[in-house]
Amino acid sequence: MEDLQREIFNHYAEKWLQRNYKEVFLGERLYSNEKKMLGFLSISMMASDEEIQQHKDDAVFREIAELLSKLSEQNLQYLEQLFSYRKQYVIDCFNQKLQEIELLIINEKQVQINQIIVSELSPEKKAEIVSRVKQGCFRNSRKRDLVDRYNHIQSELQITVQLMEVLKPQSLLEVDFEKNNNWVDRVAFLIYKPEIVNQESFVIYDEWDDFPLKWSLYYKSVPEGRLVFSQYLKTKDLNFYYSNYEVHTIKELEQVTTNKFLHKNVQDRYPLIKEALENYQDQRYASTVLLSLSIIEGLLWDLSKMIYKLEGKIYNDHGIMLDSVTGNVIKENKIRELLKRTEMKDYLYMPFIEYFCEELYEERNPIMHGRDIKRFEKSNALQKLFALENVLKEFQSYNEKQMMKLFEQFDDRAKDFFRKIKE
């Protein structure tokens, strides 16, 4: 047992030291403008080659690329203006989405709001009263799915704005684009579509709502995610996704079942995960679906119990779920209530919660109770393995975050140690 504990400690200690090593050395060795330039270039790698190729004929894209290829102090100001315009366009798209959802939430109070707007009150008083009415709508809405979605998009807007503000075109003067011509199209695409700084900016596209596998992109790289979504936009077909990720997911799940650093409850399920994989590889798709659904739900309950044990959230002292908004106990001890009403929703990717509670949960009951025997095709079995992979990665991510917190107390001493090595 001591050997295993030492091995677990060393595993996470190495990850933490690597992160801090980069932070200290990059932080001290690079000048401010060099950091900004590297930030610009690294973020430009988030676009896939296919996506860039699709937009190369656009007039604005070509104009930006032309400016970059002959970048100088003289045309920098115009490039900055173009970039500012493109960033504002992204913000406007986010706000439009937020307005659409807000209208659905405040629909029942819209008549009252309109009456306030046309009243003879001062503009300031009108704004104050309308704001209070809207806040009440959000607080008391029975459309909690919409409220959660609104909050999610608002949060991603803030993140996107922060990331876009990091990008400073002036830092690009450090790059010799004539000698590094391969960077021109990538950087031009980032200025042309600055929303690529955040994969969650997909929400600004109308087609994103209809993309059935949005939940599966969370642990994909940004270029991968953008490629998958752009392929879907072109074909409206998911076969390319299945064929591209089938082998990858099987390998990932096989590797997970050898991971000795995950929680014991997860490791106890390794034989079941192996069996689900064997069923799939032997084309026993009905068995794959049934077993995967059971494992996924069990893992989600396990994760909630771990969060309670470490952070005291989700449940009260008697092990009863608590509503994250009201603080009241939740009488129905169901997985849907856990994911949608407790603080558990803060630990999972919102599209996955929507997928589980709307599609996965709705098909779970008929399948598990024997009423539906038509959803046992290969594609559905593979989707369940995708979902299982995502849940296991949630466990891995939570494990790692908690371990990193333990090492934070060593932060100052570790940085001093790195400085001494450098000297």
C-alpha positions in Angstrom: 0.0 0.0 0.0 2.8 2.4 0.9 4.5 1.7 -2.5 1.2 2.5 -4.3 0.8 5.7 -2.3 4.3 6.7 -3.1 3.8 6.0 -6.8 0.5 8.1 -6.8 2.3 11.0 -5.1 5.2 10.9 -7.6 2.8 10.7 -10.5 1.0 13.9 -9.6 4.1 15.6 -8.2 5.8 15.2 -11.6 2.8 16.8 -13.4 2.7 19.7 -10.9 6.5 20.3 -11.2 6.4 20.3 -15.0 3.6 22.9 -15.0 5.5 25.1 -12.5 8.8 24.6 -14.3 7.3 26.0 -17.5 5.6 28.8 -15.6 8.8 30.0 -13.9 11.2 29.6 -16.8 8.9 31.1 -19.5 7.8 33.8 -17.0 11.4 34.9 -16.3 13.1 34.3 -19.6 10.7 36.0 -22.0 10.1 39.7 -22.5 6.5 40.9 -22.3 6.2 41.4 -26.1 7.7 38.0 -26.8 5.0 36.4 -24.6 2.3 38.2 -26.5 3.7 37.2 -29.8 4.0 33.5 -28.7 0.5 33.7 -27.4 -0.8 35.0 -30.8 1.1 32.3 -32.7 0.1 29.4 -30.4 -3.6 30.3 -30.4 -3.5 30.6 -34.2 -2.7 26.8 -34.2 -6.3 26.2 -32.9 -7.7 26.3 -36.4 -7.7 23.2 -38.5 -6.1 23.3 -42.0 -9.4 22.3 -43.6 -11.2 25.2 -41.9 -8.6 27.7 -43.1 -8.8 26.4 -46.6 -12.6 26.9 -46.6 -12.3 30.6 -46.0 -9.2 31.5 -48.0 -11.3 33.0 -50.9 -13.1 35.4 -48.6 -12.2 39.0 -49.4 -11.7 40.0 -45.7 -9.5 37.0 -45.1 -7.4 37.8 -48.1 -7.1 41.4 -47.1 -5.8 40.4 -43.6 -3.3 37.9 -45.1 -2.0 40.6 -47.4 -1.5 43.1 -44.5 0.4 40.4 -42.5 2.6 39.4 -45.4 3.9 43.1 -45.5 3.4 44.0 -41.9 4.9 47.2 -40.8 4.3 50.1 -38.4 2.4 51.9 -41.2 -0.3 49.2 -41.8 -0.5 47.9 -38.2 -3.1 50.5 -37.3 -5.5 49.3 -40.0 -4.9 45.7 -39.0 -5.8 46.5 -35.4 -9.0 48.2 -36.6 -9.9 45.1 -38.6 -9.2 42.9 -35.6 -11.3 45.2 -33.3 -14.2 45.0 -35.7 -14.0 41.2 -35.9 -13.9 40.9 -32.1 -16.9 43.1 -31.7 -18.8 40.9 -34.3 -18.1 37.8 -32.1 -19.4 39.7 -29.0 -22.5 40.8 -30.9 -23.2 37.2 -31.9 -22.9 36.0 -28.3 -25.2 38.8 -27.1 -27.8 38.0 -29.8 -27.9 34.4 -28.5 -28.3 35.6 -25.0 -31.2 37.9 -26.0 -33.0 35.1 -27.8 -32.8 32.9 -24.7 -33.7 35.8 -22.4 -36.9 36.5 -24.4 -37.9 32.8 -23.8 -37.3 33.1 -20.1 -39.1 36.4 -19.5 -41.9 35.6 -22.0 -44.6 35.5 -19.2 -43.7 38.9 -18.0 -43.2 40.5 -21.4 -46.5 42.4 -21.3 -45.6 43.9 -17.9 -42.2 44.9 -19.2 -43.7 46.5 -22.3 -46.0 48.5 -20.0 -43.1 49.8 -18.0 -41.2 50.7 -21.1 -44.0 52.9 -22.5 -44.8 54.4 -19.1 -44.0 58.1 -18.2 -41.3 57.1 -15.7 -37.7 58.4 -16.2 -35.4 56.2 -18.3 -33.3 55.4 -15.2 -36.4 54.3 -13.3 -37.7 52.2 -16.2 -34.3 50.5 -16.5 -34.2 49.7 -12.8 -37.7 48.2 -12.7 -37.3 46.2 -15.9 -34.0 44.8 -14.5 -35.8 43.8 -11.3 -38.6 42.1 -13.2 -36.1 40.2 -15.4 -34.1 39.1 -12.3 -37.3 37.7 -10.8 -38.0 35.8 -14.0 -34.6 34.2 -14.0 -34.7 33.5 -10.2 -38.2 31.9 -10.3 -38.3 30.5 -13.8 -39.6 27.0 -14.2 -37.5 26.8 -17.4 -34.3 26.0 -15.6 -32.7 24.4 -18.6 -32.9 27.8 -20.4 -31.6 29.7 -17.3 -28.6 27.2 -17.1 -28.0 27.6 -20.8 -28.1 31.4 -20.5 -25.6 31.4 -17.7 -23.4 29.0 -19.6 -23.3 31.2 -22.7 -22.8 34.3 -20.6 -19.8 32.7 -18.9 -18.3 31.6 -22.2 -18.8 35.1 -23.5 -16.7 36.5 -20.6 -14.0 33.9 -21.2 -13.9 34.6 -24.9 -13.6 38.3 -24.4 -10.8 37.8 -21.9 -8.9 35.5 -24.3 -9.4 37.8 -27.3 -8.1 40.8 -25.2 -4.8 38.9 -24.7 -4.1 39.0 -28.4 -2.2 42.2 -29.3 -1.5 42.6 -33.1 1.4 44.9 -32.3 3.3 41.9 -31.0 3.2 40.5 -34.5 5.9 43.0 -35.5 8.3 40.6 -33.9 7.5 38.0 -36.6 9.2 38.0 -39.9 6.3 36.9 -42.0 8.3 37.0 -45.2 10.6 34.3 -43.9 7.9 32.5 -42.0 5.2 32.6 -44.7 3.5 29.5 -43.3 2.3 31.6 -40.4 0.4 34.1 -42.5 -2.7 32.1 -43.2 -3.0 30.9 -39.6 -2.6 34.3 -38.0 -4.9 35.8 -40.6 -7.5 33.3 -39.8 -7.3 34.1 -36.0 -7.8 37.8 -36.8 -10.6 36.9 -39.2 -12.3 34.5 -36.8 -11.1 35.5 -33.3 -13.8 33.3 -31.7 -11.4 30.3 -32.2 -9.7 31.3 -28.9 -12.5 29.4 -27.2 -14.1 26.2 -28.5 -17.2 27.1 -26.6 -17.8 29.9 -29.0 -19.5 27.4 -31.2 -22.7 28.5 -29.4 -22.9 31.5 -31.7 -23.6 29.4 -34.7 -27.3 28.4 -35.2 -26.2 25.0 -36.4 -24.5 24.2 -33.1 -27.9 23.6 -31.5 -28.7 20.8 -33.9 -25.2 19.1 -33.7 -26.0 15.9 -31.8 -22.5 15.1 -30.6 -21.5 18.6 -29.1 -21.0 17.0 -25.7 -18.3 14.7 -27.1 -15.9 17.6 -28.1 -15.1 18.8 -24.5 -11.9 16.7 -24.3 -11.0 17.1 -27.9 -8.4 19.7 -28.9 -9.7 22.9 -30.3 -8.5 22.1 -33.9 -10.1 18.6 -33.6 -13.4 20.1 -32.4 -13.5 22.8 -35.1 -12.7 20.2 -37.7 -15.5 17.8 -36.5 -18.0 20.6 -36.4 -17.0 22.0 -39.8 -17.3 18.5 -41.3 -20.8 18.2 -39.8 -21.8 21.5 -41.3 -20.8 20.3 -44.7 -22.3 16.8 -44.7 -24.9 16.8 -41.8 -23.6 13.2 -41.4 -21.9 11.6 -38.3 -20.3 8.7 -40.1 -17.0 10.6 -40.4 -17.0 11.1 -36.7 -17.6 7.4 -35.9 -14.9 6.2 -38.3 -12.4 8.8 -37.1 -12.8 8.2 -33.3 -13.8 4.5 -33.0 -10.3 3.2 -32.7 -9.2 6.1 -30.6 -12.0 5.6 -28.1 -11.4 1.9 -27.8 -7.7 2.5 -27.1 -8.5 5.2 -24.5 -10.9 2.9 -22.7 -8.3 0.1 -22.7 -5.7 2.4 -21.3 -8.1 3.7 -18.6 -8.5 0.1 -17.3 -4.8 0.0 -16.4 -4.8 3.4 -14.6 -3.9 2.8 -11.0 -4.3 6.5 -10.0 -8.0 6.7 -10.3 -10.5 6.4 -7.4 -11.1 2.9 -6.1 -14.8 3.1 -7.1 -13.7 3.6 -10.7 -11.1 0.8 -10.6 -13.8 -1.5 -9.2 -15.7 -1.0 -12.5 -12.7 -1.9 -14.7 -13.9 -5.5 -15.3 -17.2 -4.1 -16.5 -15.6 -1.6 -18.8 -13.4 -4.4 -20.3 -16.5 -6.5 -20.8 -18.4 -3.6 -22.6 -15.4 -3.2 -24.9 -15.2 -6.9 -25.6 -19.0 -6.9 -26.3 -18.5 -4.1 -28.8 -15.5 -5.7 -30.5 -17.4 -9.0 -30.8 -20.4 -7.1 -32.3 -22.6 -7.7 -29.3 -24.0 -4.2 -29.6 -27.1 -4.7 -27.4 -24.9 -5.9 -24.5 -22.6 -2.9 -25.1 -25.4 -0.4 -24.9 -27.0 -2.0 -21.8 -23.7 -2.4 -19.9 -22.4 1.1 -20.9 -25.6 2.8 -19.7 -25.2 1.1 -16.3 -21.5 2.0 -16.0 -22.0 5.7 -17.0 -24.8 6.2 -14.4 -22.8 4.4 -11.7 -19.7 6.6 -12.4 -21.7 9.8 -12.2 -23.1 8.8 -8.8 -19.6 7.9 -7.7 -18.2 11.3 -8.8 -20.9 13.1 -6.9 -20.1 11.2 -3.7 -16.4 12.0 -4.2 -17.2 15.7 -4.6 -19.3 15.7 -1.4 -16.5 13.9 0.5 -13.8 16.4 -0.6 -15.8 19.6 -0.8 -19.0 19.1 1.1 -21.2 19.9 -1.9 -24.3 18.3 -3.6 -25.6 16.5 -0.5 -26.5 17.4 3.1 -25.1 15.6 6.1 -27.7 12.8 5.7 -26.7 12.1 2.1 -29.8 13.7 0.6 -29.4 15.8 -2.5 -29.7 19.6 -2.3 -31.1 22.0 -4.8 -28.3 24.3 -5.9 -30.6 27.3 -6.2 -33.0 27.0 -3.2 -30.9 24.9 -0.9 -33.9 22.7 -0.3 -33.7 18.9 -0.2 -34.6 17.0 -3.4 -37.0 14.2 -2.6 -36.5 12.3 -5.9 -33.2 10.4 -5.7 -32.8 10.2 -9.5 -29.8 10.8 -11.8 -31.6 13.4 -13.7 -32.2 15.5 -10.6 -28.5 15.0 -9.6 -27.2 16.4 -12.8 -29.8 19.2 -13.4 -30.6 20.5 -10.0 -27.6 20.0 -7.7 -24.1 21.6 -7.7 -23.0 18.5 -9.7 -23.9 20.5 -12.8 -21.0 22.9 -12.1 -18.6 20.0 -12.5 -19.8 18.6 -15.8 -19.8 20.0 -19.4 -23.2 21.6 -20.0 -23.8 19.9 -23.4 -23.1 16.5 -21.7 -25.7 17.2 -19.0 -28.2 18.1 -21.8 -27.3 15.0 -23.7 -27.6 12.7 -20.7 -30.8 14.2 -19.4 -32.6 14.6 -22.7 -31.3 11.9 -25.0 -29.4 9.4 -22.9 -31.9 9.4 -20.0 -34.9 9.3 -22.3 -33.7 6.2 -24.1 -32.2 4.6 -20.9 -35.5 3.8 -19.2 -37.2 2.1 -22.3 -34.0 0.2 -22.9 -33.2 -0.9 -19.4 -36.8 -1.9 -18.7 -37.1 -3.9 -22.0 -39.6 -1.7 -23.8 -37.2 -0.6 -26.5 -35.2 -3.2 -28.5 -34.6 -1.1 -31.6 -31.6 1.0 -30.4 -29.0 -1.7 -30.4 -27.2 -0.8 -33.7 -23.5 -0.3 -33.9 -23.6 3.5 -34.0 -25.6 3.7 -30.8 -23.2 1.3 -29.1 -20.3 3.4 -30.2 -22.0 6.6 -28.9 -22.3 5.0 -25.5 -18.6 4.2 -25.5 -17.9 7.9 -26.4 -20.1 8.9 -23.5 -18.3 6.4 -21.2 -14.9 7.8 -22.3 -16.1 11.4 -21.5 -17.3 10.5 -18.0 -14.0 8.7 -17.2 -12.1 11.8 -18.3 -14.2 13.9 -16.0 -13.1 11.6 -13.2 -9.4 11.9 -14.3 -9.7 15.7 -14.5 -11.3 16.0 -11.1 -8.7 13.7 -9.6 -5.9 15.7 -11.0 -7.4 19.1 -10.0 -7.7 17.9 -6.4 -4.2 16.6 -6.3 -2.8 19.8 -7.8 -4.5 21.7 -4.9 -2.5 19.7 -2.5 0.8 20.7 -4.1 -0.1 24.4 -4.2 1.3 24.8 -0.6 4.7 24.0 -2.0 4.5 26.7 -4.6 7.0 29.3 -3.3 9.6 26.8 -2.3 9.4 25.0 -5.6 9.9 28.2 -7.5 12.9 29.1 -5.4 14.3 25.6 -6.1 13.9 26.2 -9.9 15.6 29.6 -9.7 18.5 28.0 -7.9 18.8 25.4 -10.6 18.8 28.1 -13.2 21.5 30.1 -11.5 
